[in-house]
């Protein structure tokens, strides 16, 4: 029976059509719209069939001429439609001779003549209105109403100091937020419509005379060469502008905090805002930029800033190397461990059936599962699950004799150390590297760990973001920039 089901002929796969190909199945996209309202209505109903939010209005003027209006109800301003379009038309008693005369009757700020069906369909999808008076050329009335909100607290980037509000889903208003932080005529913004169909609004913001011209030229070339139909998320844009998309390290960073973006702009970077996203992309970035936050500059004592940044670098090193170092020493070079510590580690592993490598992989996997679960769960139970799950799993694993006390301490400290990094995606990259280092240490011990770290440094030195070295100011070394990163000038 099972073999019969497996041999059953499968249905033909869905033939995916592009926007223009799909529209061409209903009409010639380059044809002018007919002057008959009945013909236009029939074609619009065919194109937007099975769309319950597609709305139509039919009525007659006092002169007896029919009028047809169509739009998507959730995308327009209904009161403005009534006051600026329908009411003036119903009150007009004279005979409308041409389309220019029709435009003068409406009390809207902007309208446009329709050239072909492609323009008509795209305009309706943008939230505008197709207005057609019988025997006249149709026009597009711009009454689109975006759904936005007031700025709220950042939800992913917490801070002690700094601004207490974040960006919203409107790129134009986000640019306005940046102008509140940087009141400088050198703050420039360039607008793009990206996506053949979606025409997503993207704004590039930078400070003139701060940002390098070659960065702007390279970014402008990339954004103008985007030829896919849709751009829906900030992640798509970030991956597209990254020169090394297969690298494990992010070559741009995302932020929803205006103060952090303002600091980045002053440092000569470019911020990219996209509609329908509360995050913006900041590029180019370096390794040092990914461990820096805007609130670092709120420290009144410069030694506090020095301590915090050294602590983050040390935590990055420990959180990445420690599990692999433990496996290499316990499994290959136990003679390098001090005698007292060797005895303590050996006693904790007497009843453990698993090798050190299996212990490390098991605990790291359990830790990452708990982290992902606590993120996806609602906020009022996420933290509880993370804390309780970690305690229960760690305690139960030790009491059951599956892992040692030492391994639980190593993994717990590893997790805490990496969470000192401000960028979550940067942390995720090092979590993956942690697995790779443990695997290499399992095969070759300390020699393999040293070799892997060397290859990792070579990759980091080779990487760049918008043609800017990723390891700057370490490689190439810039002593002045290196010093000001840890001890900034007054």
C-alpha positions as CSV (number, residue, x, y, z in Angstrom):
1,X,0.0,0.0,0.0
2,X,2.8,2.3,0.9
3,X,4.6,1.7,-2.4
4,X,1.4,2.5,-4.3
5,X,1.2,5.8,-2.5
6,X,4.8,6.6,-3.2
7,X,4.3,5.8,-6.9
8,X,1.2,7.9,-7.2
9,X,1.7,10.7,-9.7
10,X,2.4,14.0,-8.0
11,X,0.6,17.2,-9.1
12,X,2.5,19.5,-11.4
13,X,4.5,22.1,-9.6
14,X,3.2,25.7,-9.5
15,X,4.6,27.8,-12.3
16,X,5.8,31.0,-10.6
17,X,5.3,34.0,-12.8
18,X,6.9,37.4,-12.4
19,X,4.7,40.4,-11.7
20,X,4.6,41.5,-15.3
21,X,4.0,37.9,-16.6
22,X,1.1,37.5,-14.2
23,X,-0.4,40.8,-15.2
24,X,0.0,40.0,-18.9
25,X,-2.3,37.0,-18.5
26,X,-5.1,39.4,-17.9
27,X,-4.2,42.4,-20.1
28,X,-1.5,44.0,-22.2
29,X,0.4,45.9,-19.5
30,X,1.4,48.6,-22.0
31,X,-2.1,49.3,-23.3
32,X,-3.9,52.5,-22.5
33,X,-7.0,52.1,-20.3
34,X,-10.3,52.2,-22.2
35,X,-12.5,55.3,-21.9
36,X,-15.6,53.2,-20.9
37,X,-16.1,52.8,-17.2
38,X,-17.7,49.4,-17.7
39,X,-14.7,48.0,-19.5
40,X,-12.3,49.4,-16.8
41,X,-14.5,47.9,-14.1
42,X,-14.5,44.5,-15.7
43,X,-10.8,44.4,-16.1
44,X,-10.1,45.6,-12.5
45,X,-12.4,42.9,-11.1
46,X,-10.5,40.3,-13.1
47,X,-7.1,41.5,-12.0
48,X,-8.0,41.9,-8.3
49,X,-10.3,38.9,-8.1
50,X,-10.5,37.0,-4.7
51,X,-9.5,40.1,-2.8
52,X,-12.1,41.0,-0.2
53,X,-10.4,44.3,0.7
54,X,-10.7,45.5,-2.9
55,X,-13.4,48.2,-2.9
56,X,-15.4,49.9,-5.7
57,X,-17.7,52.9,-5.9
58,X,-20.2,53.5,-8.7
59,X,-22.3,56.6,-9.0
60,X,-23.5,59.2,-11.5
61,X,-22.9,62.9,-11.8
62,X,-25.7,65.4,-12.0
63,X,-25.1,65.5,-15.7
64,X,-25.8,61.8,-15.9
65,X,-22.2,60.6,-16.6
66,X,-21.1,57.5,-14.7
67,X,-18.1,57.5,-12.4
68,X,-16.1,54.4,-11.3
69,X,-13.6,54.5,-8.3
70,X,-11.6,51.5,-7.1
71,X,-9.0,51.1,-4.3
72,X,-7.9,48.9,-1.4
73,X,-10.0,50.0,1.6
74,X,-7.3,49.5,4.3
75,X,-4.7,51.6,2.4
76,X,-6.5,54.9,1.9
77,X,-8.0,57.7,3.9
78,X,-11.8,57.1,3.8
79,X,-12.8,60.6,5.1
80,X,-10.4,62.3,2.7
81,X,-11.9,60.2,-0.2
82,X,-15.4,61.4,0.7
83,X,-14.5,65.1,1.3
84,X,-11.9,65.6,-1.5
85,X,-13.2,63.4,-4.3
86,X,-16.7,62.1,-4.1
87,X,-18.4,65.2,-2.5
88,X,-16.9,67.7,-5.1
89,X,-17.9,65.4,-8.0
90,X,-21.5,65.0,-6.7
91,X,-21.9,68.7,-6.2
92,X,-20.5,69.7,-9.6
93,X,-23.4,70.6,-12.0
94,X,-21.5,71.6,-15.1
95,X,-20.5,69.2,-17.9
96,X,-17.0,67.9,-17.5
97,X,-15.2,68.3,-20.9
98,X,-11.8,66.8,-20.3
99,X,-9.5,65.2,-17.7
100,X,-7.8,68.6,-16.9
101,X,-11.3,69.9,-16.0
102,X,-11.9,66.9,-13.8
103,X,-8.6,67.5,-11.9
104,X,-9.6,71.1,-11.2
105,X,-12.8,69.9,-9.5
106,X,-11.1,67.7,-7.0
107,X,-9.7,69.2,-3.8
108,X,-6.7,66.9,-3.5
109,X,-3.1,68.0,-3.6
110,X,-1.9,65.5,-6.2
111,X,-3.2,63.4,-9.0
112,X,-1.7,62.0,-12.2
113,X,-2.8,60.7,-15.6
114,X,-2.7,57.0,-16.1
115,X,-0.5,55.9,-19.0
116,X,-1.0,52.2,-19.1
117,X,-2.4,49.2,-17.1
118,X,0.9,48.5,-15.3
119,X,0.9,52.0,-13.9
120,X,-2.7,51.7,-12.8
121,X,-2.3,48.4,-11.0
122,X,1.0,49.5,-9.3
123,X,-0.7,52.7,-8.1
124,X,-3.7,50.9,-6.7
125,X,-1.4,48.5,-4.9
126,X,0.5,51.5,-3.4
127,X,-2.7,52.6,-1.7
128,X,-3.9,55.2,-4.2
129,X,-7.3,55.5,-6.0
130,X,-8.2,54.9,-9.6
131,X,-10.8,57.5,-10.7
132,X,-12.6,57.1,-14.0
133,X,-15.3,59.3,-15.4
134,X,-17.0,57.7,-18.4
135,X,-15.5,58.7,-21.8
136,X,-12.6,60.5,-20.1
137,X,-9.0,59.3,-19.4
138,X,-8.7,57.7,-16.0
139,X,-6.5,59.4,-13.3
140,X,-4.7,58.2,-10.2
141,X,-5.6,60.2,-7.0
142,X,-3.0,60.1,-4.3
143,X,-4.8,59.4,-1.1
144,X,-2.6,56.7,0.4
145,X,-2.5,56.6,4.2
146,X,0.3,54.8,5.9
147,X,-0.2,53.0,9.1
148,X,2.4,54.2,11.6
149,X,2.9,54.7,15.3
150,X,4.7,57.0,17.7
151,X,8.3,56.1,18.7
152,X,8.5,53.6,21.5
153,X,11.2,52.1,23.7
154,X,13.8,49.9,21.9
155,X,13.0,46.3,22.6
156,X,16.3,44.6,21.7
157,X,18.9,47.1,22.7
158,X,18.7,48.0,26.4
159,X,20.7,50.8,27.8
160,X,21.4,52.6,31.1
161,X,22.0,56.0,29.5
162,X,20.9,57.4,26.2
163,X,17.6,58.0,24.4
164,X,14.6,56.0,25.6
165,X,12.8,55.7,22.2
166,X,13.6,53.8,19.0
167,X,12.8,54.0,15.3
168,X,9.4,53.2,13.7
169,X,8.3,51.6,10.5
170,X,8.4,54.7,8.3
171,X,11.8,55.5,6.7
172,X,11.0,59.1,6.1
173,X,10.1,59.7,9.7
174,X,13.1,57.9,10.9
175,X,15.3,60.3,8.9
176,X,13.4,63.1,10.7
177,X,14.3,61.5,14.0
178,X,18.0,61.6,13.0
179,X,17.7,65.3,12.2
180,X,16.6,65.8,15.8
181,X,19.9,64.3,17.0
182,X,22.2,65.8,14.3
183,X,21.2,69.4,13.5
184,X,23.7,69.9,10.8
185,X,23.2,70.9,7.1
186,X,25.8,68.3,6.2
187,X,23.4,65.6,7.2
188,X,22.3,64.3,3.8
189,X,19.7,61.7,2.7
190,X,19.2,59.9,-0.6
191,X,16.0,58.0,-1.4
192,X,15.7,54.8,-3.4
193,X,12.8,52.7,-4.6
194,X,14.1,49.1,-4.4
195,X,12.2,46.1,-5.8
196,X,10.7,45.9,-9.2
197,X,7.2,45.2,-7.7
198,X,7.4,46.2,-4.1
199,X,9.1,49.5,-4.7
200,X,10.2,49.6,-1.1
201,X,11.3,53.0,0.1
202,X,15.0,53.0,1.3
203,X,16.7,56.0,2.7
204,X,20.5,56.4,2.9
205,X,21.6,58.9,5.5
206,X,25.2,60.1,6.0
207,X,27.2,63.2,7.1
208,X,28.9,65.0,4.2
209,X,32.6,65.5,4.8
210,X,32.6,62.7,7.3
211,X,31.7,59.8,5.1
212,X,34.2,58.7,2.4
213,X,32.9,59.4,-1.1
214,X,34.0,55.9,-2.3
215,X,31.8,54.3,0.3
216,X,28.8,56.4,-1.0
217,X,29.6,55.5,-4.6
218,X,29.9,51.8,-3.9
219,X,26.7,51.8,-1.9
220,X,24.8,53.8,-4.5
221,X,25.9,51.3,-7.2
222,X,24.7,48.4,-5.1
223,X,21.3,49.8,-4.4
224,X,20.7,50.8,-8.0
225,X,21.6,47.4,-9.2
226,X,18.9,45.5,-7.1
227,X,16.7,43.9,-9.7
228,X,14.6,41.4,-7.7
229,X,10.8,41.9,-7.5
230,X,10.5,42.3,-3.7
231,X,12.5,43.8,-0.9
232,X,10.6,43.0,2.3
233,X,13.0,43.0,5.2
234,X,16.1,44.7,6.5
235,X,17.8,41.3,6.5
236,X,17.5,41.0,2.7
237,X,19.1,44.4,2.3
238,X,21.9,43.6,4.6
239,X,22.8,40.4,2.9
240,X,22.6,42.1,-0.5
241,X,25.1,44.9,0.3
242,X,27.5,42.5,2.1
243,X,30.6,41.8,0.0
244,X,31.2,38.4,1.6
245,X,27.8,36.9,2.1
246,X,29.2,33.5,2.9
247,X,31.4,34.7,5.8
248,X,30.3,33.8,9.3
249,X,30.8,37.4,10.5
250,X,28.3,40.3,9.8
251,X,29.7,43.0,7.6
252,X,27.0,45.5,8.7
253,X,25.1,46.0,11.9
254,X,21.5,46.7,12.7
255,X,20.2,49.1,15.3
256,X,16.9,50.5,16.5
257,X,18.5,53.2,18.7
258,X,18.8,56.7,17.2
259,X,21.7,57.7,19.6
260,X,23.8,54.7,18.4
261,X,23.1,55.6,14.7
262,X,23.9,59.2,15.4
263,X,27.3,58.2,16.8
264,X,27.9,56.0,13.8
265,X,27.1,58.8,11.4
266,X,29.6,61.1,13.2
267,X,32.2,58.3,12.7
268,X,31.7,58.5,8.9
269,X,29.3,55.6,8.4
270,X,26.1,55.3,6.4
271,X,22.7,54.4,7.8
272,X,20.1,52.7,5.6
273,X,16.4,53.0,6.6
274,X,13.7,50.8,5.1
275,X,9.9,51.1,5.2
276,X,8.1,48.5,7.4
277,X,11.2,47.9,9.7
278,X,12.1,49.5,13.0
279,X,15.8,48.7,12.4
280,X,18.3,50.4,10.3
281,X,21.5,49.1,8.7
282,X,24.8,50.8,9.6
283,X,27.8,50.2,7.3
284,X,30.7,49.9,7.0
285,X,31.6,48.3,10.3
286,X,34.7,46.9,11.9
287,X,35.3,44.4,14.7
288,X,35.8,47.2,17.1
289,X,32.5,48.8,16.1
290,X,30.6,45.7,17.0
291,X,31.8,45.8,20.6
292,X,31.1,49.5,21.0
293,X,27.8,51.2,22.1
294,X,26.8,54.8,22.2
295,X,26.3,54.8,26.0
296,X,30.0,54.1,26.4
297,X,30.5,57.8,25.8
298,X,28.3,58.7,28.8
299,X,31.0,57.5,31.2
300,X,32.4,60.5,33.1
301,X,35.6,58.7,34.1
302,X,37.6,57.5,31.1
303,X,39.1,54.6,33.1
304,X,35.6,53.1,33.4
305,X,35.4,53.1,29.6
306,X,38.8,51.5,29.3
307,X,37.8,48.8,31.8
308,X,34.5,48.1,30.0
309,X,36.0,47.7,26.6
310,X,38.9,45.5,27.8
311,X,36.3,43.4,29.7
312,X,34.3,42.9,26.5
313,X,37.4,41.9,24.5
314,X,38.4,39.5,27.3
315,X,34.9,38.1,27.4
316,X,34.9,37.6,23.6
317,X,38.1,35.6,23.8
318,X,37.0,33.6,26.8
319,X,33.5,32.9,25.5
320,X,34.9,31.5,22.3
321,X,38.0,29.7,23.4
322,X,37.2,28.3,26.9
323,X,35.2,25.1,25.9
324,X,37.7,24.2,23.2
325,X,40.6,24.8,25.6
326,X,39.0,22.6,28.3
327,X,38.5,19.8,25.8
328,X,42.1,20.1,24.5
329,X,43.6,20.1,28.0
330,X,41.5,17.3,29.5
331,X,41.6,15.0,26.5
332,X,45.1,15.6,25.1
333,X,47.4,17.6,27.4
334,X,46.4,17.1,31.0
335,X,50.0,17.5,32.0
336,X,49.7,21.2,31.3
337,X,47.0,21.7,34.0
338,X,48.3,22.5,37.5
339,X,48.4,19.4,39.7
340,X,45.8,20.5,42.2
341,X,43.4,21.5,39.4
342,X,44.1,18.2,37.6
343,X,43.1,16.2,40.7
344,X,39.9,18.2,41.1
345,X,38.9,17.8,37.4
346,X,39.8,14.1,37.5
347,X,37.6,13.6,40.6
348,X,34.6,15.3,39.0
349,X,35.0,13.1,35.9
350,X,35.3,9.7,37.7
351,X,31.7,8.6,37.2
352,X,31.2,10.4,33.9
353,X,30.6,7.9,31.0
354,X,31.0,10.5,28.3
355,X,34.3,11.9,26.9
356,X,35.1,15.6,27.4
357,X,34.1,16.3,23.8
358,X,30.7,14.8,24.1
359,X,30.2,16.7,27.3
360,X,31.1,20.0,25.7
361,X,28.8,19.5,22.7
362,X,25.9,18.3,24.8
363,X,26.0,21.2,27.2
364,X,26.6,23.8,24.4
365,X,23.6,22.4,22.5
366,X,21.4,22.4,25.6
367,X,22.5,26.0,26.3
368,X,21.7,27.2,22.8
369,X,18.3,25.5,22.9
370,X,17.4,27.3,26.2
371,X,18.5,30.6,24.7
372,X,16.4,30.2,21.6
373,X,13.4,29.0,23.7
374,X,13.6,32.0,26.1
375,X,13.7,34.4,23.1
376,X,10.7,32.9,21.3
377,X,8.5,32.6,24.3
378,X,6.4,35.5,25.6
379,X,8.4,37.9,27.7
380,X,6.6,37.1,30.9
381,X,7.7,33.5,30.8
382,X,10.8,33.7,28.7
383,X,13.2,34.7,31.5
384,X,11.7,32.2,33.9
385,X,12.1,29.4,31.4
386,X,15.7,30.4,30.8
387,X,16.7,30.5,34.5
388,X,14.7,27.5,35.7
389,X,15.6,25.4,32.6
390,X,19.3,26.2,33.1
391,X,19.2,25.3,36.8
392,X,17.2,22.2,36.3
393,X,19.1,20.8,33.3
394,X,22.5,21.6,34.9
395,X,21.7,20.2,38.3
396,X,20.0,17.1,36.9
397,X,22.8,16.4,34.4
398,X,25.4,16.6,37.2
399,X,23.4,14.4,39.6
400,X,22.7,11.9,36.9
401,X,26.4,11.6,36.2
402,X,26.1,12.7,32.6
403,X,28.4,15.8,32.8
404,X,30.9,17.0,35.4
405,X,30.7,20.0,37.7
406,X,33.6,21.5,35.9
407,X,31.9,21.3,32.5
408,X,28.8,23.0,33.8
409,X,30.9,25.9,35.2
410,X,32.8,26.2,31.9
411,X,29.7,26.3,29.7
412,X,27.8,28.7,32.1
413,X,30.7,31.2,32.2
414,X,31.1,30.9,28.4
415,X,27.5,31.9,27.9
416,X,27.6,34.8,30.3
417,X,30.9,36.1,28.8
418,X,29.6,36.3,25.2
419,X,26.4,38.1,26.3
420,X,28.6,41.1,27.1
421,X,28.6,41.9,23.4
422,X,26.1,44.6,22.3
423,X,25.4,43.0,18.9
424,X,23.2,39.9,19.0
425,X,24.1,38.7,15.5
426,X,27.8,39.1,16.3
427,X,27.3,36.9,19.4
428,X,25.6,34.3,17.2
429,X,28.6,34.2,14.9
430,X,30.9,33.4,17.8
431,X,28.5,30.7,19.1
432,X,29.0,28.8,15.8
433,X,32.8,29.3,15.9
434,X,32.7,27.8,19.4
435,X,31.4,24.5,18.0
436,X,34.1,24.5,15.3
437,X,36.9,25.1,17.8
438,X,35.7,22.3,20.0
439,X,35.6,20.0,17.0
440,X,39.2,20.9,16.0
441,X,40.4,20.5,19.5
442,X,38.9,17.0,19.7
443,X,41.0,15.9,16.7
444,X,44.3,17.7,17.3
445,X,44.3,19.1,20.8
446,X,46.1,22.4,21.6
447,X,47.9,22.2,18.3
448,X,44.5,22.1,16.4
449,X,43.1,24.9,18.6
450,X,46.1,27.1,17.9
451,X,45.9,26.4,14.2
452,X,42.1,27.1,14.1
453,X,42.6,30.4,15.9
454,X,45.3,31.3,13.4
455,X,43.1,30.6,10.4
456,X,40.3,32.6,12.1
457,X,42.5,35.6,12.5
458,X,43.6,35.3,8.8
459,X,40.0,35.3,7.7
460,X,39.2,38.3,9.9
461,X,42.2,40.2,8.5
462,X,41.1,39.4,4.9
463,X,37.5,40.4,5.5
464,X,36.3,43.9,4.7
465,X,33.1,45.9,4.9
466,X,32.5,48.4,2.1
467,X,36.2,48.0,1.2
468,X,37.1,49.0,4.8
469,X,39.4,46.5,6.7
470,X,37.3,44.5,9.2
471,X,40.2,44.4,11.8
472,X,41.0,48.1,11.7
473,X,42.7,49.5,13.7
474,X,44.5,46.2,14.5
475,X,45.2,45.3,10.9
476,X,46.3,47.6,9.3
477,X,47.6,48.9,12.7
478,X,46.7,52.5,13.4
479,X,48.2,53.5,16.8
480,X,46.3,56.8,17.1
481,X,42.9,55.2,16.4
482,X,43.8,52.2,18.6
483,X,44.5,54.5,21.5
484,X,41.4,56.7,21.1
485,X,39.2,53.6,21.0
486,X,40.3,52.7,24.5
487,X,41.0,56.2,25.8
488,X,39.0,58.7,23.8
489,X,40.0,62.4,23.8
490,X,38.2,64.9,25.9
